[in-house]
Amino acid sequence: MQALAFWKAVTMDQTDLLERLIGLLKSHAVRYCAIGGQAVNAYVEPVVSLDLDLVVAVDQLEDVVAWLGQEFSIKRFAHSINISEPGSALRVQIQTDPRYAAFLEHASEQEVLGLVLPVASLPDVLRGKVWAAQDPERRASKRQKDLADIARLLERAPALRAGVPQEILDRLL
């Protein structure tokens, strides 16, 4: 089974939410990139997840929410806008934390489970995972996954270890 078909099977995406969402972003020339676990998957052996985390250019965000709201369910939270649809277990989150906006500058197209998407650079993906692992408001299980993602990224790019706080490195041992 091809990677994209596998991802769609895992997310039970019977409505093509993934392709439709990416198509809308492309057709409106939205500046965006993948961050989070799927971005990690672009650089290391993939781990399956129901989540797709994105960051969108700040100046386009409200227009994007309006366009997507015409086709999908939208829920706003403190630091994200979540997109969903009946018939798909795919969980798309647009990150609204302003720290992620700069990730767009260094993003490049990468393959993510069989789909070519703009993805944050490896150093930026690592930085985002460090922020997530340090966030006391995140569920403990999510922070543990963030630590595993950090370990995976450091195995791929050990030179980036210097940019990881010692408190995180200590937790990886």
C-alpha positions in Angstrom: 0.0 0.0 0.0 1.3 3.4 -0.9 2.1 5.8 2.0 -0.7 8.3 1.2 -3.3 5.5 0.8 -2.1 4.1 4.2 -2.3 7.6 5.9 -5.8 8.0 4.4 -6.8 4.6 5.6 -5.5 5.3 9.1 -7.3 8.6 9.3 -10.4 7.1 7.8 -10.4 10.0 5.4 -13.4 9.0 3.3 -14.2 12.6 2.3 -10.8 13.5 0.9 -10.5 16.2 3.5 -6.7 16.1 3.2 -6.6 16.6 -0.6 -9.4 19.1 -0.6 -7.7 21.2 2.2 -4.3 21.2 0.4 -6.1 22.0 -2.9 -7.8 25.0 -1.3 -4.6 26.3 0.2 -2.8 25.9 -3.2 -5.6 27.4 -5.2 -5.6 30.5 -3.0 -1.8 30.8 -3.0 -1.7 30.5 0.8 1.8 30.5 2.3 1.8 27.6 4.8 3.9 24.8 6.0 3.6 21.6 8.0 5.0 21.6 11.5 4.7 19.0 14.3 4.7 15.3 13.9 4.0 15.2 10.1 6.9 17.6 9.6 9.1 15.3 11.7 8.0 12.5 9.3 9.4 14.4 6.4 12.9 14.1 7.9 13.0 10.7 9.6 11.2 7.3 9.4 7.5 8.1 9.7 5.3 7.5 12.6 1.6 7.4 11.9 -0.6 10.1 13.4 -4.1 11.4 12.9 -2.8 15.0 13.2 -1.7 17.4 10.6 -0.3 20.6 12.2 0.1 23.6 9.9 1.2 27.2 10.2 -0.3 29.8 7.8 1.0 33.3 7.0 -0.5 35.7 9.6 -1.7 38.1 6.9 -3.7 35.3 5.2 -5.0 33.5 8.3 -8.5 35.1 8.5 -9.1 34.6 4.8 -8.0 31.0 5.1 -10.4 30.4 8.0 -13.2 31.9 5.9 -12.5 29.7 2.8 -12.0 26.6 4.9 -15.2 27.3 6.9 -17.2 27.1 3.7 -16.3 23.4 3.4 -15.2 22.1 6.8 -16.0 22.5 10.5 -13.9 25.1 12.2 -13.2 25.4 15.9 -11.0 28.1 17.4 -8.9 27.5 20.5 -6.4 29.6 22.4 -3.4 28.6 20.1 -5.0 26.8 17.2 -7.8 26.6 14.7 -9.0 23.0 14.2 -10.4 21.8 11.0 -12.5 18.6 10.8 -15.3 17.0 8.8 -17.6 14.1 9.4 -16.3 11.1 7.5 -12.7 11.8 8.4 -10.7 11.2 11.6 -7.9 13.5 10.3 -7.3 16.3 12.8 -5.9 19.4 11.1 -4.7 22.1 13.4 -3.5 25.5 12.2 -1.1 26.8 14.8 -1.8 30.4 15.8 1.1 30.8 18.3 3.1 33.7 16.7 6.4 32.0 17.3 5.7 29.6 14.4 5.2 32.4 11.8 8.9 32.6 11.1 9.0 28.9 10.1 7.5 29.9 6.7 10.7 31.6 5.7 12.8 28.4 5.6 10.1 25.9 4.6 10.7 23.7 1.5 8.7 21.1 -0.3 9.2 17.6 1.2 7.4 14.3 1.0 5.2 13.5 4.0 3.7 10.1 3.8 3.3 10.2 0.1 2.2 13.8 -0.2 4.4 16.6 -1.2 3.9 19.6 1.1 5.8 22.7 2.2 7.4 21.6 5.5 9.2 23.7 8.0 13.0 23.3 8.0 14.5 20.6 10.2 15.9 23.1 12.7 12.5 24.9 12.9 10.7 21.6 13.3 13.1 20.7 16.2 12.6 24.1 17.8 8.8 23.7 17.6 9.1 20.2 19.2 11.2 21.7 22.0 8.5 24.4 22.6 5.9 21.7 22.7 7.8 19.4 25.1 8.3 22.4 27.5 4.6 23.4 27.4 3.2 22.4 30.9 -0.4 22.8 29.5 0.1 19.9 27.0 -1.0 16.5 28.1 1.9 14.4 29.5 1.4 11.8 26.8 1.8 14.5 24.1 4.9 15.8 25.7 6.3 12.2 25.7 5.7 12.0 22.0 7.4 15.4 21.5 10.5 14.0 23.4 10.5 10.9 21.1 10.3 13.2 18.1 13.2 15.3 19.4 15.2 12.1 19.8 14.4 11.0 16.3 15.4 14.3 14.8 18.7 14.4 16.8 19.5 10.9 15.5 19.1 12.3 12.0 20.9 15.6 12.6 23.2 15.3 15.7 24.7 18.7 15.0 21.4 20.3 16.1 21.8 18.9 19.6 23.5 22.2 20.7 20.2 24.0 20.1 18.3 21.8 22.5 18.1 22.9 26.2 19.9 20.7 28.6 16.7 20.0 30.6 15.3 18.3 27.4 18.5 16.4 26.7 18.4 15.1 30.2 14.9 13.8 29.7 16.0 11.9 26.6 18.4 9.6 28.4 
